[in-house]
Amino acid sequence: MSKVEVKKVVVAYSGGLDTSVIIPWLKENYDCEVVAFVADVGQGAEELEGVEEKAIASGASEVYVADLKEEMVKEYIYPSLKTGALYEGKYLLGTSMARPIIAKAQVECARNVGADALAHGCTGKGNDQVRFEGAFAALAPDLHVIAPWREWDLVSREECLDYLAERNIPCSASLTKIYSRDANAWHISTEGGVLEQTWNAPNDDCWAWTKSPEEASNEAEYVTIKVEKCEVVAVDGKDMSPYEALMYLNDKGVEHGIGRIDIVENRLVGMKSRGCYETPGGTIMMEALRAVEQLVLDKSSFEFREELGVKAAHLIYDGRWFTPLCESIIAASESLAQDVNGEVVIKLYKGQATATQKRSDNSLYCEAFATFGEDEVYDQSHAEGFIRLYSLASRIRTLNSQK
């Protein structure tokens, strides 16, 4: 297949083995200038240490590092939380939610440097290739997209290391890497190794952040979370930005083993994959937001919000953030969130985050109506007429069958 002529390409660069190979490969195979774009989405200082020097050593002409942490939590994670999105009932979409903001910032970088192409290091087996390229299609359909893993003949970690060694390009990667990990402020994922056999229980190495519940404190800890319009705005009496709140709750959750899941999920490309995901602060946030919703949303509104969550989870997972449907779902959840204000106390203990106290000025819970004791506000005889009308269709259907 003949290659498209490219003059300058911006590659999403992490400093790992794959992207270290991609830079010289692009220069050799496309005879183009390569600009490295690095997204700081909270993966940690260790991951970013020396990343600019690594990119230049690999052959990049320029390196741009974008601090996206606050924006990611405020503009992508918080809106997703309002929908209640949980992929296949468990996954809090940690990797998925980082991809649209990275892709958007990469496109902006390409525009700023006058690039005519974009490149990523996603494999042909995973979801991320769809997420990146779906975002590129929505934001910059005029830019050519290069996916080296779908073009080159390198098939193993050994071959990638040999490729760099032959060109005297330094790389800290080695053959001893067992697990594939992806981290950001929201979560860390672990795949590969023992997890590739579903009958293998995850070992201690499969968990990178959180303490095991068995090793966590024997004393429960309580955090108080203030919620406004279905957003966490303060924790333990201190106003915090979205990113600050997440970092604070991450620290708490890590110590109590909160937010671990071991899931076999359905990838968009058709295969199943297994991963161990840790989302400590996010799990606490989700528990707090749903607790306030229980007080505020009526039955029909809550049911609709649940439907939004299921649909949003698939859209986000499938890389369809920049679509009219996703925008509409987020707008609907924003509307429902207007009255979701309140305060929640969350108990953190041995891997569990549990709402133990909750209150809201907008609460629809009324003790005078709900009490099992004597009341003067509800005439129980009124229920008879309601039930008769509610079940009228069933009554008529059965009477017809008896004719």
C-alpha positions as CSV (number, residue, x, y, z in Angstrom):
1,M,0.0,0.0,0.0
2,S,1.5,3.3,-1.0
3,K,2.0,5.8,1.8
4,V,0.4,9.3,1.8
5,E,3.0,12.1,1.6
6,V,3.4,13.7,5.0
7,K,5.5,16.7,5.9
8,K,5.0,17.0,9.6
9,V,3.3,14.6,12.0
10,V,2.4,15.1,15.7
11,V,2.6,11.8,17.6
12,A,1.0,11.1,21.0
13,Y,4.1,10.3,23.0
14,S,4.4,8.6,26.4
15,G,8.1,7.8,26.6
16,G,7.4,4.1,26.6
17,L,8.8,1.5,24.3
18,D,6.2,1.7,21.6
19,T,6.2,5.4,21.1
20,S,10.0,5.5,21.3
21,V,10.1,3.2,18.3
22,I,7.3,5.1,16.5
23,I,9.3,8.4,16.2
24,P,12.3,7.0,14.2
25,W,10.0,4.6,12.3
26,L,7.9,7.6,11.1
27,K,11.0,9.5,10.1
28,E,12.3,6.5,8.1
29,N,9.1,5.5,6.5
30,Y,7.4,8.8,5.8
31,D,10.5,11.0,5.6
32,C,8.8,13.6,7.7
33,E,9.4,15.8,10.7
34,V,8.0,14.3,13.9
35,V,6.7,16.4,16.8
36,A,6.1,14.6,20.1
37,F,3.0,15.5,22.1
38,V,2.9,14.5,25.7
39,A,-0.4,14.7,27.7
40,D,-0.1,15.1,31.5
41,V,-3.4,13.5,32.6
42,G,-2.1,12.7,36.1
43,Q,-0.2,9.6,35.3
44,G,2.5,10.7,37.8
45,A,5.8,12.4,38.0
46,E,7.7,9.1,37.5
47,E,6.0,8.5,34.1
48,L,6.8,12.1,33.0
49,E,10.4,12.3,34.3
50,G,12.8,12.9,31.4
51,V,10.1,12.5,28.8
52,E,11.2,15.5,26.7
53,E,14.8,14.3,26.6
54,K,13.7,10.8,25.6
55,A,11.6,12.2,22.8
56,I,14.5,14.3,21.4
57,A,16.8,11.3,21.7
58,S,14.4,9.2,19.7
59,G,14.4,11.8,16.9
60,A,11.6,14.3,17.6
61,S,12.2,17.8,16.4
62,E,10.1,19.3,19.2
63,V,8.3,18.2,22.3
64,Y,5.1,19.7,23.8
65,V,3.9,18.8,27.2
66,A,0.3,19.8,28.0
67,D,-1.0,19.8,31.6
68,L,-4.6,18.5,31.2
69,K,-5.3,17.3,34.7
70,E,-7.8,19.9,35.9
71,E,-9.5,20.1,32.6
72,M,-9.9,16.3,32.3
73,V,-11.5,16.0,35.7
74,K,-13.8,19.1,35.3
75,E,-14.8,18.8,31.7
76,Y,-14.7,15.0,31.1
77,I,-14.9,13.0,34.3
78,Y,-17.5,15.2,36.2
79,P,-19.9,15.2,33.2
80,S,-19.5,11.4,32.9
81,L,-20.2,11.0,36.6
82,K,-23.5,13.0,36.3
83,T,-24.7,10.4,33.8
84,G,-23.9,7.6,36.2
85,A,-21.9,5.8,33.5
86,L,-20.6,2.4,34.4
87,Y,-19.5,0.2,31.6
88,E,-21.0,-3.3,31.9
89,G,-22.0,-2.5,35.4
90,K,-18.6,-2.2,36.9
91,Y,-16.0,-0.2,35.0
92,L,-15.7,3.5,35.8
93,L,-14.1,4.1,32.3
94,G,-10.8,5.3,33.5
95,T,-8.9,4.8,30.3
96,S,-11.8,5.7,28.1
97,M,-12.4,9.2,29.7
98,A,-8.8,10.2,29.2
99,R,-8.7,9.6,25.5
100,P,-11.0,12.4,24.2
101,I,-9.1,15.2,26.0
102,I,-5.7,13.8,24.9
103,A,-6.9,13.6,21.3
104,K,-8.4,17.1,21.4
105,A,-5.1,18.5,22.8
106,Q,-3.1,16.6,20.2
107,V,-5.2,18.1,17.4
108,E,-4.7,21.6,18.9
109,C,-0.9,21.0,19.0
110,A,-1.0,19.8,15.3
111,R,-2.8,23.0,14.3
112,N,-0.4,25.2,16.2
113,V,2.7,23.6,14.6
114,G,1.3,23.4,11.1
115,A,1.3,19.6,11.0
116,D,-0.6,17.7,8.3
117,A,-0.8,14.3,10.1
118,L,-1.4,12.7,13.5
119,A,0.0,9.5,14.8
120,H,-0.8,7.2,17.8
121,G,0.7,4.1,19.3
122,C,-2.4,2.0,19.7
123,T,-2.4,-1.6,18.6
124,G,-4.9,-3.0,16.1
125,K,-6.4,-5.2,18.8
126,G,-7.6,-2.6,21.3
127,N,-10.2,0.0,21.9
128,D,-7.9,3.0,22.0
129,Q,-7.3,3.1,18.2
130,V,-11.0,3.7,17.8
131,R,-11.2,6.3,20.5
132,F,-8.3,8.3,19.1
133,E,-9.3,8.1,15.5
134,G,-13.0,8.7,16.3
135,A,-12.0,11.9,18.0
136,F,-9.6,12.9,15.1
137,A,-12.4,12.3,12.6
138,A,-14.7,14.6,14.6
139,L,-12.2,17.3,15.3
140,A,-9.8,17.2,12.3
141,P,-11.0,15.1,9.4
142,D,-8.5,16.9,7.1
143,L,-5.5,15.6,8.9
144,H,-4.0,12.2,7.9
145,V,-3.8,9.6,10.6
146,I,-0.9,7.1,10.9
147,A,-1.3,4.0,13.1
148,P,2.2,2.3,12.9
149,W,1.0,-0.9,14.7
150,R,-1.3,-1.5,11.7
151,E,1.5,-0.9,9.2
152,W,4.9,-2.1,10.4
153,D,6.2,-5.6,10.6
154,L,7.4,-5.4,14.2
155,V,5.5,-8.1,16.2
156,S,7.1,-8.4,19.6
157,R,8.7,-6.5,22.4
158,E,12.0,-8.1,21.5
159,E,11.9,-6.8,17.9
160,C,11.0,-3.2,19.1
161,L,14.0,-3.3,21.5
162,D,16.3,-4.5,18.7
163,Y,15.0,-1.8,16.4
164,L,16.1,0.9,18.9
165,A,19.4,-0.8,19.6
166,E,20.3,-0.9,16.0
167,R,19.8,2.8,15.8
168,N,21.6,3.5,19.1
169,I,18.4,5.1,20.5
170,P,18.4,4.8,24.4
171,C,15.3,3.2,26.0
172,S,14.7,2.3,29.6
173,A,12.3,-0.5,28.7
174,S,13.3,-4.2,29.1
175,L,12.1,-7.7,28.4
176,T,11.1,-8.2,32.0
177,K,7.9,-6.1,31.8
178,I,5.1,-8.5,32.6
179,Y,2.0,-6.3,32.8
180,S,0.6,-3.6,30.6
181,R,-0.5,-0.6,32.7
182,D,-2.2,2.7,31.9
183,A,-2.6,5.4,34.6
184,N,-4.1,8.8,34.9
185,A,-5.6,10.9,37.8
186,W,-8.8,8.8,37.7
187,H,-7.5,5.2,37.7
188,I,-4.8,2.7,36.9
189,S,-5.4,-0.4,34.8
190,T,-3.3,-3.6,34.8
191,E,-3.5,-6.2,32.0
192,G,-1.5,-9.2,30.8
193,G,0.7,-11.5,32.9
194,V,-1.3,-13.9,35.1
195,L,-4.5,-12.1,34.2
196,E,-4.5,-13.6,30.7
197,Q,-5.7,-16.9,32.2
198,T,-9.2,-16.2,33.7
199,W,-8.8,-19.1,36.2
200,N,-5.8,-17.3,37.7
201,A,-6.6,-15.1,40.7
202,P,-4.9,-11.7,40.6
203,N,-1.8,-11.6,42.7
204,D,-0.4,-8.7,44.7
205,D,1.5,-7.5,41.6
206,C,-1.8,-6.9,39.8
207,W,-2.7,-4.0,42.1
208,A,-0.5,-1.0,41.7
209,W,-2.1,1.6,43.9
210,T,-4.4,0.4,46.6
211,K,-3.8,-1.6,49.7
212,S,-5.5,-4.9,49.8
213,P,-8.6,-4.9,52.0
214,E,-7.0,-7.4,54.3
215,E,-4.0,-5.1,54.9
216,A,-6.1,-1.9,55.1
217,S,-6.7,-0.3,58.5
218,N,-9.0,-2.1,61.0
219,E,-10.5,1.3,61.8
220,A,-13.1,2.8,59.5
221,E,-12.6,6.3,58.3
222,Y,-15.4,8.8,57.4
223,V,-15.2,11.5,54.8
224,T,-17.9,14.2,54.4
225,I,-18.6,15.2,50.8
226,K,-20.5,18.3,49.7
227,V,-22.3,18.0,46.4
228,E,-23.7,20.8,44.2
229,K,-25.4,20.1,40.9
230,C,-24.1,16.5,41.1
231,E,-20.5,17.7,41.4
232,V,-18.2,17.2,44.4
233,V,-17.3,20.7,45.5
234,A,-15.9,20.2,49.0
235,V,-14.5,17.4,51.1
236,D,-14.2,17.4,54.9
237,G,-15.2,21.0,55.1
238,K,-12.7,22.3,52.6
239,D,-13.7,23.7,49.2
240,M,-11.8,22.0,46.4
241,S,-11.4,22.1,42.6
242,P,-12.5,18.9,40.8
243,Y,-8.9,17.7,40.5
244,E,-8.0,18.6,44.1
245,A,-11.1,16.6,45.4
246,L,-10.1,13.6,43.3
247,M,-6.5,13.6,44.6
248,Y,-7.7,13.9,48.2
249,L,-10.2,11.1,47.8
250,N,-7.6,9.0,45.9
251,D,-5.3,9.2,48.9
252,K,-8.1,8.1,51.3
253,G,-9.3,5.4,49.0
254,V,-5.8,3.9,48.5
255,E,-5.3,3.4,52.2
256,H,-8.6,1.6,52.6
257,G,-8.4,-0.6,49.5
258,I,-11.3,1.2,47.8
259,G,-12.1,0.9,44.1
260,R,-10.6,-2.5,43.0
261,I,-12.4,-4.5,40.2
262,D,-11.3,-7.5,38.3
263,I,-13.4,-7.6,35.1
264,V,-13.6,-9.5,31.8
265,E,-15.0,-6.9,29.5
266,N,-16.2,-6.8,25.9
267,R,-13.9,-4.7,23.8
268,L,-15.4,-2.7,20.9
269,V,-13.4,-4.7,18.4
270,G,-15.2,-7.9,19.4
271,M,-12.8,-9.8,21.7
272,K,-13.0,-10.1,25.4
273,S,-10.1,-8.9,27.7
274,R,-9.4,-9.1,31.3
275,G,-8.1,-6.3,33.5
276,C,-7.6,-5.2,37.1
277,Y,-8.7,-1.6,37.5
278,E,-8.2,0.6,40.6
279,T,-10.4,3.8,40.9
280,P,-10.2,4.7,44.6
281,G,-11.3,8.4,44.6
282,G,-13.8,7.8,41.7
283,T,-15.5,5.0,43.6
284,I,-16.0,7.3,46.6
285,M,-17.3,10.1,44.4
286,M,-19.8,7.8,42.6
287,E,-21.1,6.5,45.9
288,A,-21.6,10.1,47.2
289,L,-23.4,11.4,44.0
290,R,-25.7,8.4,43.9
291,A,-26.6,8.8,47.5
292,V,-27.8,12.4,47.0
293,E,-29.7,11.4,43.9
294,Q,-31.6,8.9,46.0
295,L,-32.9,11.8,48.0
296,V,-33.6,14.2,45.2
297,L,-34.7,12.4,42.1
298,D,-38.3,11.1,41.8
299,K,-38.8,7.6,40.5
300,S,-39.2,8.4,36.8
301,S,-36.3,10.9,36.8
302,F,-34.0,8.3,38.5
303,E,-35.0,5.7,36.0
304,F,-34.2,8.0,33.1
305,R,-30.9,8.9,34.6
306,E,-30.1,5.2,34.8
307,E,-30.9,4.8,31.1
308,L,-28.6,7.8,30.4
309,G,-25.8,6.1,32.3
310,V,-26.0,2.9,30.4
311,K,-26.0,4.7,27.0
312,A,-23.3,7.1,28.1
313,A,-21.0,4.3,29.2
314,H,-21.1,2.7,25.8
315,L,-20.6,5.9,24.0
316,I,-17.6,6.8,26.1
317,Y,-16.1,3.3,26.0
318,D,-16.6,3.2,22.2
319,G,-14.8,6.5,21.6
320,R,-17.9,8.5,20.6
321,W,-17.5,11.5,23.0
322,F,-17.5,14.1,20.2
323,T,-20.9,13.1,18.8
324,P,-24.3,14.8,18.9
325,L,-25.8,11.9,20.8
326,C,-23.1,12.0,23.6
327,E,-23.6,15.8,23.8
328,S,-27.4,15.3,24.1
329,I,-27.0,12.7,26.9
330,I,-24.7,14.9,28.8
331,A,-27.1,17.9,28.4
332,A,-29.9,15.7,29.7
333,S,-27.9,14.6,32.8
334,E,-26.9,18.2,33.4
335,S,-30.6,19.1,33.5
336,L,-31.4,16.4,36.0
337,A,-28.4,17.4,38.1
338,Q,-29.6,20.9,38.9
339,D,-31.3,19.9,42.1
340,V,-28.8,17.2,43.1
341,N,-27.3,19.2,46.0
342,G,-26.5,17.8,49.5
343,E,-24.1,16.4,51.9
344,V,-23.0,12.8,52.4
345,V,-20.9,11.0,54.9
346,I,-19.0,8.0,53.3
347,K,-17.6,5.2,55.4
348,L,-14.3,3.8,54.1
349,Y,-13.5,0.3,55.4
350,K,-11.8,-2.8,54.0
351,G,-12.4,-2.1,50.4
352,Q,-15.9,-0.7,50.7
353,A,-17.2,2.9,50.4
354,T,-20.6,3.2,51.9
355,A,-22.9,6.2,52.3
356,T,-24.0,6.2,56.0
357,Q,-25.5,9.7,56.2
358,K,-27.1,11.9,53.6
359,R,-29.1,15.1,53.5
360,S,-30.4,17.6,51.0
361,D,-32.5,20.7,51.1
362,N,-34.1,19.3,47.9
363,S,-34.9,15.9,49.4
364,L,-38.2,14.3,48.5
365,Y,-37.9,12.0,51.4
366,C,-40.5,13.0,54.0
367,E,-40.6,11.2,57.4
368,A,-44.2,12.2,58.0
369,F,-45.2,10.2,54.9
370,A,-42.8,7.3,55.1
371,T,-43.1,6.5,58.8
372,F,-44.2,3.1,60.0
373,G,-45.7,4.8,63.0
374,E,-49.0,6.7,63.2
375,D,-49.3,9.6,60.8
376,E,-51.9,12.2,59.8
377,V,-50.8,12.9,56.2
378,Y,-51.5,9.7,54.4
379,D,-54.9,7.9,54.2
380,Q,-54.0,4.3,53.4
381,S,-57.5,3.6,52.0
382,H,-56.6,5.8,49.1
383,A,-54.2,3.1,47.8
384,E,-57.1,0.9,46.8
385,G,-58.3,3.1,44.0
386,F,-54.8,3.7,42.8
387,I,-54.1,0.0,42.6
388,R,-57.3,-0.7,40.8
389,L,-56.5,1.8,38.1
390,Y,-52.8,0.9,38.0
391,S,-53.7,-2.8,37.3
392,L,-56.8,-2.1,35.2
393,A,-55.2,-3.4,31.9
394,S,-54.3,-6.7,33.5
395,R,-57.8,-7.1,34.9
396,I,-59.4,-6.4,31.5
397,R,-57.1,-8.8,29.7
398,T,-57.9,-11.6,32.1
399,L,-61.7,-10.9,31.9
400,N,-61.5,-11.1,28.1
401,S,-59.8,-14.4,28.2
402,Q,-62.6,-15.8,30.4
403,K,-65.3,-15.0,27.9
